[in-house]
Each structure stands twice: as C-alpha cells, then as structure tokens.
Amino acid sequence: PPSGFPPITSPSFRQRMQGYFSVAVTPFDRDGRFSASAFQTILEWHIAQGADGLTIAADNGEASLLSLEDRRQMAAVAVRVAGGRGPVVMGAIGTHAFTADETARMVEVAAEAGVDAVLVSPAPYNGGGTRGEVVGRDRDIYRAGPLPGVAYNNPRPFG
C-alpha cells in the first residue's frame, strides 16, 4: 500500500471489519441543518440492534447533502457513540466528491475524528470512466489520506 496507510489485508483490520455494518440515515432539523442529537439517537439504536460497526455518510446517509462541517460533526458523534464497540466507516462520496482532491478532503475530515475507514466510489455520475481512470483516482485519494479505503460502487449513478 502507499506509505502512511495501514495495510487493508492486515489481520487486525480484517477482523475489525467483519460482521453486520448498519448504514445510518442522516437526520436534519426543520431548517435543513444536520441534527447531531437525533443522529446520536439513531446510531445508539443501530448498536442496540446488534450492529458490529457503523456506516455513515453513505448513499442512505444523504452524502450528497453534507458539507464538510456536517461531516466533521457526524464523524465526531459516530466515533463517540461507537466508543470502541465497533468500527466506524464513513463515506467520502457524494456530489461534492468529483475530484480526487475533494474526496481526499473528506477522508481528512474522517481521519481527524478517528473514523476507522472510508468508502470511496467513482466520481458521481461519471458513467464513462475507464477502469484505469477509476483506479487512478482511487490511488490518488488513498495516497493523500491516512485511512484504509473500501471501494464502493452503486451501479445506478456510478455506471
């Protein structure tokens, strides 16, 4: 792997990333702002239901609507709620993630909060990217950030 990244194939990482990872929705208040208190309640519910890890800011987590500040707050809440009971995986995806640099900023936000890994997808609504372009973009993102990445693909918007 690129320097600075923990090997994704390490036994400790692979062991931590096993089991049921719920994908949490992102709550917003009446004014359309991220609601940290409601998010905490949602995450605690997922853990109570037996989730082995938490996934936040993915497609079901309204990733395309989240600012970097929303992501900072979400990551902090999720890491605090998980409290070492399971890993937190955060999406570095959405319509704010077209370039490798934009996505790398999302990875940095996740890393600063103590998130365990990130979901990285092809550029949104790319539709025509070659395998080499997708792999090259991912390589640039992984070289820029300190977290293991999980390749994520949703065939509808990512072609």
mmCIF file of the C-alpha atoms, coordinates in Angstrom:
data_MODEL
# 
_entry.id   MODEL 
# 
loop_
_atom_site.group_PDB 
_atom_site.id 
_atom_site.type_symbol 
_atom_site.label_atom_id 
_atom_site.label_alt_id 
_atom_site.label_comp_id 
_atom_site.label_asym_id 
_atom_site.label_entity_id 
_atom_site.label_seq_id 
_atom_site.pdbx_PDB_ins_code 
_atom_site.Cartn_x 
_atom_site.Cartn_y 
_atom_site.Cartn_z 
_atom_site.occupancy 
_atom_site.B_iso_or_equiv 
_atom_site.pdbx_formal_charge 
_atom_site.auth_seq_id 
_atom_site.auth_comp_id 
_atom_site.auth_asym_id 
_atom_site.auth_atom_id 
_atom_site.pdbx_PDB_model_num 
ATOM 1   C CA . PRO A 1 1   ? 0.000   0.000  0.000   1.00 0.00 ? 1   PRO A CA 1 
ATOM 2   C CA . PRO A 1 2   ? 1.072   3.638  -0.329  1.00 0.00 ? 2   PRO A CA 1 
ATOM 3   C CA . SER A 1 3   ? 3.135   4.899  2.607   1.00 0.00 ? 3   SER A CA 1 
ATOM 4   C CA . GLY A 1 4   ? 1.075   6.118  5.538   1.00 0.00 ? 4   GLY A CA 1 
ATOM 5   C CA . PHE A 1 5   ? -1.755  3.640  5.033   1.00 0.00 ? 5   PHE A CA 1 
ATOM 6   C CA . PRO A 1 6   ? -2.368  0.652  7.259   1.00 0.00 ? 6   PRO A CA 1 
ATOM 7   C CA . PRO A 1 7   ? -2.436  -2.477 5.124   1.00 0.00 ? 7   PRO A CA 1 
ATOM 8   C CA . ILE A 1 8   ? -6.051  -3.327 4.397   1.00 0.00 ? 8   ILE A CA 1 
ATOM 9   C CA . THR A 1 9   ? -5.158  -7.008 4.403   1.00 0.00 ? 9   THR A CA 1 
ATOM 10  C CA . SER A 1 10  ? -3.766  -6.918 7.949   1.00 0.00 ? 10  SER A CA 1 
ATOM 11  C CA . PRO A 1 11  ? -5.493  -9.481 10.184  1.00 0.00 ? 11  PRO A CA 1 
ATOM 12  C CA . SER A 1 12  ? -6.454  -6.868 12.787  1.00 0.00 ? 12  SER A CA 1 
ATOM 13  C CA . PHE A 1 13  ? -8.126  -4.621 10.211  1.00 0.00 ? 13  PHE A CA 1 
ATOM 14  C CA . ARG A 1 14  ? -9.896  -7.506 8.509   1.00 0.00 ? 14  ARG A CA 1 
ATOM 15  C CA . GLN A 1 15  ? -11.098 -8.861 11.852  1.00 0.00 ? 15  GLN A CA 1 
ATOM 16  C CA . ARG A 1 16  ? -12.475 -5.470 12.902  1.00 0.00 ? 16  ARG A CA 1 
ATOM 17  C CA . MET A 1 17  ? -14.266 -5.054 9.583   1.00 0.00 ? 17  MET A CA 1 
ATOM 18  C CA . GLN A 1 18  ? -16.323 -8.224 9.848   1.00 0.00 ? 18  GLN A CA 1 
ATOM 19  C CA . GLY A 1 19  ? -19.931 -8.606 10.771  1.00 0.00 ? 19  GLY A CA 1 
ATOM 20  C CA . TYR A 1 20  ? -23.026 -6.503 10.273  1.00 0.00 ? 20  TYR A CA 1 
ATOM 21  C CA . PHE A 1 21  ? -22.435 -2.827 9.492   1.00 0.00 ? 21  PHE A CA 1 
ATOM 22  C CA . SER A 1 22  ? -25.593 -0.801 9.535   1.00 0.00 ? 22  SER A CA 1 
ATOM 23  C CA . VAL A 1 23  ? -25.920 2.198  7.242   1.00 0.00 ? 23  VAL A CA 1 
ATOM 24  C CA . ALA A 1 24  ? -27.394 5.075  9.187   1.00 0.00 ? 24  ALA A CA 1 
ATOM 25  C CA . VAL A 1 25  ? -29.627 7.740  7.730   1.00 0.00 ? 25  VAL A CA 1 
ATOM 26  C CA . THR A 1 26  ? -28.723 11.355 8.392   1.00 0.00 ? 26  THR A CA 1 
ATOM 27  C CA . PRO A 1 27  ? -31.311 13.412 10.276  1.00 0.00 ? 27  PRO A CA 1 
ATOM 28  C CA . PHE A 1 28  ? -31.853 17.103 9.564   1.00 0.00 ? 28  PHE A CA 1 
ATOM 29  C CA . ASP A 1 29  ? -33.805 19.612 11.606  1.00 0.00 ? 29  ASP A CA 1 
ATOM 30  C CA . ARG A 1 30  ? -36.708 21.702 10.308  1.00 0.00 ? 30  ARG A CA 1 
ATOM 31  C CA . ASP A 1 31  ? -34.250 24.249 8.908   1.00 0.00 ? 31  ASP A CA 1 
ATOM 32  C CA . GLY A 1 32  ? -32.327 21.629 6.962   1.00 0.00 ? 32  GLY A CA 1 
ATOM 33  C CA . ARG A 1 33  ? -29.328 21.523 9.298   1.00 0.00 ? 33  ARG A CA 1 
ATOM 34  C CA . PHE A 1 34  ? -27.682 18.316 10.447  1.00 0.00 ? 34  PHE A CA 1 
ATOM 35  C CA . SER A 1 35  ? -29.118 17.221 13.807  1.00 0.00 ? 35  SER A CA 1 
ATOM 36  C CA . ALA A 1 36  ? -26.326 15.811 15.957  1.00 0.00 ? 36  ALA A CA 1 
ATOM 37  C CA . SER A 1 37  ? -28.678 14.824 18.800  1.00 0.00 ? 37  SER A CA 1 
ATOM 38  C CA . ALA A 1 38  ? -31.031 12.894 16.509  1.00 0.00 ? 38  ALA A CA 1 
ATOM 39  C CA . PHE A 1 39  ? -28.023 11.283 14.806  1.00 0.00 ? 39  PHE A CA 1 
ATOM 40  C CA . GLN A 1 40  ? -26.706 10.092 18.162  1.00 0.00 ? 40  GLN A CA 1 
ATOM 41  C CA . THR A 1 41  ? -30.083 8.503  18.922  1.00 0.00 ? 41  THR A CA 1 
ATOM 42  C CA . ILE A 1 42  ? -30.109 6.749  15.528  1.00 0.00 ? 42  ILE A CA 1 
ATOM 43  C CA . LEU A 1 43  ? -26.582 5.371  15.983  1.00 0.00 ? 43  LEU A CA 1 
ATOM 44  C CA . GLU A 1 44  ? -27.293 4.154  19.510  1.00 0.00 ? 44  GLU A CA 1 
ATOM 45  C CA . TRP A 1 45  ? -30.367 2.354  18.152  1.00 0.00 ? 45  TRP A CA 1 
ATOM 46  C CA . HIS A 1 46  ? -28.255 0.612  15.483  1.00 0.00 ? 46  HIS A CA 1 
ATOM 47  C CA . ILE A 1 47  ? -25.762 -0.576 18.104  1.00 0.00 ? 47  ILE A CA 1 
ATOM 48  C CA . ALA A 1 48  ? -28.607 -1.787 20.339  1.00 0.00 ? 48  ALA A CA 1 
ATOM 49  C CA . GLN A 1 49  ? -29.921 -3.820 17.383  1.00 0.00 ? 49  GLN A CA 1 
ATOM 50  C CA . GLY A 1 50  ? -26.605 -5.684 17.165  1.00 0.00 ? 50  GLY A CA 1 
ATOM 51  C CA . ALA A 1 51  ? -24.615 -3.745 14.563  1.00 0.00 ? 51  ALA A CA 1 
ATOM 52  C CA . ASP A 1 52  ? -20.936 -4.729 14.631  1.00 0.00 ? 52  ASP A CA 1 
ATOM 53  C CA . GLY A 1 53  ? -19.951 -1.419 13.041  1.00 0.00 ? 53  GLY A CA 1 
ATOM 54  C CA . LEU A 1 54  ? -21.460 1.821  11.823  1.00 0.00 ? 54  LEU A CA 1 
ATOM 55  C CA . THR A 1 55  ? -21.507 3.237  8.312   1.00 0.00 ? 55  THR A CA 1 
ATOM 56  C CA . ILE A 1 56  ? -22.226 6.938  7.990   1.00 0.00 ? 56  ILE A CA 1 
ATOM 57  C CA . ALA A 1 57  ? -22.413 9.494  5.174   1.00 0.00 ? 57  ALA A CA 1 
ATOM 58  C CA . ALA A 1 58  ? -23.077 6.871  2.513   1.00 0.00 ? 58  ALA A CA 1 
ATOM 59  C CA . ASP A 1 59  ? -25.898 6.890  -0.044  1.00 0.00 ? 59  ASP A CA 1 
ATOM 60  C CA . ASN A 1 60  ? -28.548 6.223  2.612   1.00 0.00 ? 60  ASN A CA 1 
ATOM 61  C CA . GLY A 1 61  ? -26.853 8.858  4.743   1.00 0.00 ? 61  GLY A CA 1 
ATOM 62  C CA . GLU A 1 62  ? -27.632 11.666 2.305   1.00 0.00 ? 62  GLU A CA 1 
ATOM 63  C CA . ALA A 1 63  ? -23.938 12.049 1.420   1.00 0.00 ? 63  ALA A CA 1 
ATOM 64  C CA . SER A 1 64  ? -24.665 14.496 -1.384  1.00 0.00 ? 64  SER A CA 1 
ATOM 65  C CA . LEU A 1 65  ? -26.284 16.972 1.017   1.00 0.00 ? 65  LEU A CA 1 
ATOM 66  C CA . LEU A 1 66  ? -23.468 17.108 3.569   1.00 0.00 ? 66  LEU A CA 1 
ATOM 67  C CA . SER A 1 67  ? -20.995 19.953 3.920   1.00 0.00 ? 67  SER A CA 1 
ATOM 68  C CA . LEU A 1 68  ? -17.517 19.344 5.311   1.00 0.00 ? 68  LEU A CA 1 
ATOM 69  C CA . GLU A 1 69  ? -18.707 20.807 8.619   1.00 0.00 ? 69  GLU A CA 1 
ATOM 70  C CA . ASP A 1 70  ? -21.675 18.396 8.665   1.00 0.00 ? 70  ASP A CA 1 
ATOM 71  C CA . ARG A 1 71  ? -19.205 15.577 8.053   1.00 0.00 ? 71  ARG A CA 1 
ATOM 72  C CA . ARG A 1 72  ? -16.965 16.766 10.908  1.00 0.00 ? 72  ARG A CA 1 
ATOM 73  C CA . GLN A 1 73  ? -19.914 16.766 13.297  1.00 0.00 ? 73  GLN A CA 1 
ATOM 74  C CA . MET A 1 74  ? -21.181 13.389 12.061  1.00 0.00 ? 74  MET A CA 1 
ATOM 75  C CA . ALA A 1 75  ? -17.795 11.739 12.394  1.00 0.00 ? 75  ALA A CA 1 
ATOM 76  C CA . ALA A 1 76  ? -17.294 13.088 15.910  1.00 0.00 ? 76  ALA A CA 1 
ATOM 77  C CA . VAL A 1 77  ? -20.733 11.869 17.011  1.00 0.00 ? 77  VAL A CA 1 
ATOM 78  C CA . ALA A 1 78  ? -20.257 8.428  15.425  1.00 0.00 ? 78  ALA A CA 1 
ATOM 79  C CA . VAL A 1 79  ? -16.802 7.860  16.912  1.00 0.00 ? 79  VAL A CA 1 
ATOM 80  C CA . ARG A 1 80  ? -18.042 8.950  20.347  1.00 0.00 ? 80  ARG A CA 1 
ATOM 81  C CA . VAL A 1 81  ? -21.164 6.748  20.173  1.00 0.00 ? 81  VAL A CA 1 
ATOM 82  C CA . ALA A 1 82  ? -19.227 3.727  18.883  1.00 0.00 ? 82  ALA A CA 1 
ATOM 83  C CA . GLY A 1 83  ? -16.825 4.188  21.790  1.00 0.00 ? 83  GLY A CA 1 
ATOM 84  C CA . GLY A 1 84  ? -14.621 1.335  20.637  1.00 0.00 ? 84  GLY A CA 1 
ATOM 85  C CA . ARG A 1 85  ? -17.547 -1.104 20.456  1.00 0.00 ? 85  ARG A CA 1 
ATOM 86  C CA . GLY A 1 86  ? -17.094 -1.358 16.705  1.00 0.00 ? 86  GLY A CA 1 
ATOM 87  C CA . PRO A 1 87  ? -15.521 0.406  13.756  1.00 0.00 ? 87  PRO A CA 1 
ATOM 88  C CA . VAL A 1 88  ? -16.928 3.466  12.056  1.00 0.00 ? 88  VAL A CA 1 
ATOM 89  C CA . VAL A 1 89  ? -16.798 3.648  8.255   1.00 0.00 ? 89  VAL A CA 1 
ATOM 90  C CA . MET A 1 90  ? -17.570 6.989  6.645   1.00 0.00 ? 90  MET A CA 1 
ATOM 91  C CA . GLY A 1 91  ? -18.478 7.716  3.068   1.00 0.00 ? 91  GLY A CA 1 
ATOM 92  C CA . ALA A 1 92  ? -16.118 10.000 1.182   1.00 0.00 ? 92  ALA A CA 1 
ATOM 93  C CA . ILE A 1 93  ? -18.706 10.095 -1.563  1.00 0.00 ? 93  ILE A CA 1 
ATOM 94  C CA . GLY A 1 94  ? -21.390 12.342 -2.948  1.00 0.00 ? 94  GLY A CA 1 
ATOM 95  C CA . THR A 1 95  ? -21.749 15.172 -5.386  1.00 0.00 ? 95  THR A CA 1 
ATOM 96  C CA . HIS A 1 96  ? -19.001 17.087 -3.540  1.00 0.00 ? 96  HIS A CA 1 
ATOM 97  C CA . ALA A 1 97  ? -16.543 14.302 -4.418  1.00 0.00 ? 97  ALA A CA 1 
ATOM 98  C CA . PHE A 1 98  ? -15.948 14.741 -8.122  1.00 0.00 ? 98  PHE A CA 1 
ATOM 99  C CA . THR A 1 99  ? -12.200 15.247 -7.924  1.00 0.00 ? 99  THR A CA 1 
ATOM 100 C CA . ALA A 1 100 ? -9.613  13.245 -6.037  1.00 0.00 ? 100 ALA A CA 1 
ATOM 101 C CA . ASP A 1 101 ? -8.720  16.395 -4.066  1.00 0.00 ? 101 ASP A CA 1 
ATOM 102 C CA . GLU A 1 102 ? -12.337 16.980 -2.976  1.00 0.00 ? 102 GLU A CA 1 
ATOM 103 C CA . THR A 1 103 ? -12.634 13.361 -1.904  1.00 0.00 ? 103 THR A CA 1 
ATOM 104 C CA . ALA A 1 104 ? -9.284  13.491 -0.092  1.00 0.00 ? 104 ALA A CA 1 
ATOM 105 C CA . ARG A 1 105 ? -10.613 16.424 1.979   1.00 0.00 ? 105 ARG A CA 1 
ATOM 106 C CA . MET A 1 106 ? -13.496 14.201 3.077   1.00 0.00 ? 106 MET A CA 1 
ATOM 107 C CA . VAL A 1 107 ? -11.011 11.483 4.023   1.00 0.00 ? 107 VAL A CA 1 
ATOM 108 C CA . GLU A 1 108 ? -9.027  14.001 6.082   1.00 0.00 ? 108 GLU A CA 1 
ATOM 109 C CA . VAL A 1 109 ? -12.192 15.034 7.969   1.00 0.00 ? 109 VAL A CA 1 
ATOM 110 C CA . ALA A 1 110 ? -12.904 11.389 8.765   1.00 0.00 ? 110 ALA A CA 1 
ATOM 111 C CA . ALA A 1 111 ? -9.329  10.746 9.884   1.00 0.00 ? 111 ALA A CA 1 
ATOM 112 C CA . GLU A 1 112 ? -9.263  13.791 12.167  1.00 0.00 ? 112 GLU A CA 1 
ATOM 113 C CA . ALA A 1 113 ? -12.316 12.442 14.008  1.00 0.00 ? 113 ALA A CA 1 
ATOM 114 C CA . GLY A 1 114 ? -10.892 8.944  14.445  1.00 0.00 ? 114 GLY A CA 1 
ATOM 115 C CA . VAL A 1 115 ? -13.008 7.116  11.855  1.00 0.00 ? 115 VAL A CA 1 
ATOM 116 C CA . ASP A 1 116 ? -11.615 3.653  11.016  1.00 0.00 ? 116 ASP A CA 1 
ATOM 117 C CA . ALA A 1 117 ? -12.059 3.538  7.216   1.00 0.00 ? 117 ALA A CA 1 
ATOM 118 C CA . VAL A 1 118 ? -13.731 5.363  4.356   1.00 0.00 ? 118 VAL A CA 1 
ATOM 119 C CA . LEU A 1 119 ? -15.963 4.352  1.480   1.00 0.00 ? 119 LEU A CA 1 
ATOM 120 C CA . VAL A 1 120 ? -14.671 5.706  -1.814  1.00 0.00 ? 120 VAL A CA 1 
ATOM 121 C CA . SER A 1 121 ? -16.609 5.485  -5.052  1.00 0.00 ? 121 SER A CA 1 
ATOM 122 C CA . PRO A 1 122 ? -16.009 6.514  -8.626  1.00 0.00 ? 122 PRO A CA 1 
ATOM 123 C CA . ALA A 1 123 ? -16.789 10.152 -9.337  1.00 0.00 ? 123 ALA A CA 1 
ATOM 124 C CA . PRO A 1 124 ? -20.573 10.661 -9.102  1.00 0.00 ? 124 PRO A CA 1 
ATOM 125 C CA . TYR A 1 125 ? -22.482 10.223 -12.322 1.00 0.00 ? 125 TYR A CA 1 
ATOM 126 C CA . ASN A 1 126 ? -19.268 9.544  -14.193 1.00 0.00 ? 126 ASN A CA 1 
ATOM 127 C CA . GLY A 1 127 ? -20.829 6.962  -16.455 1.00 0.00 ? 127 GLY A CA 1 
ATOM 128 C CA . GLY A 1 128 ? -17.912 6.866  -18.863 1.00 0.00 ? 128 GLY A CA 1 
ATOM 129 C CA . GLY A 1 129 ? -14.826 6.381  -16.743 1.00 0.00 ? 129 GLY A CA 1 
ATOM 130 C CA . THR A 1 130 ? -12.496 3.594  -17.729 1.00 0.00 ? 130 THR A CA 1 
ATOM 131 C CA . ARG A 1 131 ? -11.243 1.097  -15.188 1.00 0.00 ? 131 ARG A CA 1 
ATOM 132 C CA . GLY A 1 132 ? -7.836  2.803  -15.344 1.00 0.00 ? 132 GLY A CA 1 
ATOM 133 C CA . GLU A 1 133 ? -9.365  6.217  -14.605 1.00 0.00 ? 133 GLU A CA 1 
ATOM 134 C CA . VAL A 1 134 ? -11.300 4.869  -11.627 1.00 0.00 ? 134 VAL A CA 1 
ATOM 135 C CA . VAL A 1 135 ? -8.247  3.051  -10.244 1.00 0.00 ? 135 VAL A CA 1 
ATOM 136 C CA . GLY A 1 136 ? -6.030  6.105  -10.815 1.00 0.00 ? 136 GLY A CA 1 
ATOM 137 C CA . ARG A 1 137 ? -8.467  8.378  -8.982  1.00 0.00 ? 137 ARG A CA 1 
ATOM 138 C CA . ASP A 1 138 ? -8.672  5.932  -6.067  1.00 0.00 ? 138 ASP A CA 1 
ATOM 139 C CA . ARG A 1 139 ? -4.884  5.672  -5.944  1.00 0.00 ? 139 ARG A CA 1 
ATOM 140 C CA . ASP A 1 140 ? -4.597  9.478  -5.731  1.00 0.00 ? 140 ASP A CA 1 
ATOM 141 C CA . ILE A 1 141 ? -7.158  9.570  -2.913  1.00 0.00 ? 141 ILE A CA 1 
ATOM 142 C CA . TYR A 1 142 ? -5.501  6.778  -0.941  1.00 0.00 ? 142 TYR A CA 1 
ATOM 143 C CA . ARG A 1 143 ? -2.078  8.414  -1.274  1.00 0.00 ? 143 ARG A CA 1 
ATOM 144 C CA . ALA A 1 144 ? -3.489  11.678 0.072   1.00 0.00 ? 144 ALA A CA 1 
ATOM 145 C CA . GLY A 1 145 ? -5.166  10.269 3.180   1.00 0.00 ? 145 GLY A CA 1 
ATOM 146 C CA . PRO A 1 146 ? -4.255  8.198  6.210   1.00 0.00 ? 146 PRO A CA 1 
ATOM 147 C CA . LEU A 1 147 ? -7.250  5.823  6.287   1.00 0.00 ? 147 LEU A CA 1 
ATOM 148 C CA . PRO A 1 148 ? -7.920  2.483  4.653   1.00 0.00 ? 148 PRO A CA 1 
ATOM 149 C CA . GLY A 1 149 ? -10.439 2.778  1.880   1.00 0.00 ? 149 GLY A CA 1 
ATOM 150 C CA . VAL A 1 150 ? -13.246 0.456  0.961   1.00 0.00 ? 150 VAL A CA 1 
ATOM 151 C CA . ALA A 1 151 ? -14.131 0.510  -2.738  1.00 0.00 ? 151 ALA A CA 1 
ATOM 152 C CA . TYR A 1 152 ? -17.804 1.330  -3.070  1.00 0.00 ? 152 TYR A CA 1 
ATOM 153 C CA . ASN A 1 153 ? -19.903 1.102  -6.172  1.00 0.00 ? 153 ASN A CA 1 
ATOM 154 C CA . ASN A 1 154 ? -23.534 1.877  -6.753  1.00 0.00 ? 154 ASN A CA 1 
ATOM 155 C CA . PRO A 1 155 ? -24.165 0.977  -10.399 1.00 0.00 ? 155 PRO A CA 1 
ATOM 156 C CA . ARG A 1 156 ? -27.045 3.443  -10.856 1.00 0.00 ? 156 ARG A CA 1 
ATOM 157 C CA . PRO A 1 157 ? -25.139 6.735  -10.540 1.00 0.00 ? 157 PRO A CA 1 
ATOM 158 C CA . PHE A 1 158 ? -21.609 5.385  -10.950 1.00 0.00 ? 158 PHE A CA 1 
ATOM 159 C CA . GLY A 1 159 ? -22.156 3.463  -14.174 1.00 0.00 ? 159 GLY A CA 1 
# 
